[in-house]
Amino acid sequence: MLRYLTAGESHGAVLTAIIEGMPAGLSLAGDYINRQLARRQGGYGRGARMKIESDTVRFLSGVRGGLTLGSPITLQVENKDWDNWSGVMSPEPDGRVGERVVTRPRPGHADLAGAMKYRHGDIRNVLERSSARETAARVAVGSVARRLLEELGIKIVGRVVRIGGTEAVAGSLDMEELAAEMAGSQLQCADPDAEQRMIAEIDQARKAGDTLGGIFEINAYGVPAGLGSYAQWDRKLDGRLAAAVMSIQAVKGVEIGLGFAAAGQAGSLVQDEIFYGQDRGFYRMTNRAGGIEGGVTNGEVVVLRAAMKPIPTLYRPLRSIDLITKEPVEASVERSDICAVPAACVIGEAVVAWEIAAACVEKCGGDSLAELKDNWHNYLLYQRQV
Ligand code: EPS
C-alpha cells in the first residue's frame, strides 16, 4: 500500500513529506522532482512570494545512490521566506508570536471555520497550514509517483481549459500534440489565442484588486483496464481521484469524462460502445466515461476536470467580522496570487499521479520495481489474450 503525509507551515522553516510503500530500486533524482516544483511555481498571475522561493527538494531518507530503498522516503522543501518569519513563527515560547496577529477572517478561506474549530484567537495559526504553500510538498510526492508511472508506461498531462470568462478550444487529446501545443505557454494552455485573452483578464483582475479562478483538465495516458475496483466504495478509482483533486486548495468541483454534462443527455448518448480488434483487444470509439466505468479503469485515457474558485484573499477586501471584538471590519489583506489555476493544474497532475500509482501497486504489488514490472508485464499480456 502506498501512503503519504505532509507537514509544514507556509512561513515555517520547511515543508516535509513522508512516503511509505514505494517499491525499492526506482531511480529518483532531486532534479527530476525540482522540475515539477518549478512548474508549480510558475504561471502568469502568481504573486510576490514566488520571487522569494525557488523550491528544491532534499531527500532525508529512503533513497541511496539515486535509488529508492523500499524504506520510508522523507522529502524536504525549505521555505526561503523563513528568514523573514523565524521570529513570528518561532516554536520557542520566547519567540515573537504576538506580532502580525490576524483577527479579520477572509470570507472563503479556512480562516474563520479553522479558528472556531481549533479555538484559535490568532488566525495565523490557521492560515499558515491551510495555505496552498502546502501543495509544494504534494507536488514533490506526486513527482515520485510520476517517476514510478513512467516505468510502467503511464504519463500524466494537465492543461488549463478556462480562466475567468475565457475558455480554450477543446483541442486534441493526443498526448504528443497536446504537449507540443502547450510548449512555451505561460498558463499551461494549449490554445494560444485564448491564452492572450486569459492574460488580459488576469491583468484586469489585478487592476481591480480582484482574483480569478478557472478549470483545469488532467489526462492519464497508458492506463490499462482494471485499476481500482467496483467491489467496495473506497476502492473505486473515480472516487479516490475525485477526493484527491477536490482536496486541492480552492477546488470546488471535479468531473470525470462528460461529468455534469452527462446528466442532461439521453442514456444512449453518454456511454461508450464496445469494439474488439485482434491487434488492440477491446476498445471504444468514444471516451465519454473518461476512462473509468464502475470505479475501474477501462483502458481508455483517464480524463478529469476540476473547477478552481477565485482565490479568496482580495486586495479589495470583502466585509467580515473581527474574531475578537465581533465588530464589522474589512477582511485582512495578505500578500496573494491573482490567479493560480496553472499551478493548481500542476498540483492536479501530482495528486492524480499519486492515486494512479497507488492503484498500480495495489494491482501488481511488488516490494521492488523489478517485481512490480514482472507482474505488470504479465498482467498486460493477459489483457491482450482475453
Ligand atoms: C497563499 C498566499 C501566498 C501564496 C501562497 C499561498 O503566500 P504568502 O502569503 O507567503 O505571500 O504565494 O502560495 C505559496 C507560497 C506557494 O508556494 O504556492 C495562501 O494564502 O494560500
Residues whose N, C-alpha, C, O or C-beta is under 5 A from the ligand:
A	BS01	EPS	R49 S130 S131 A132 R133 E334 R335 S336 D337
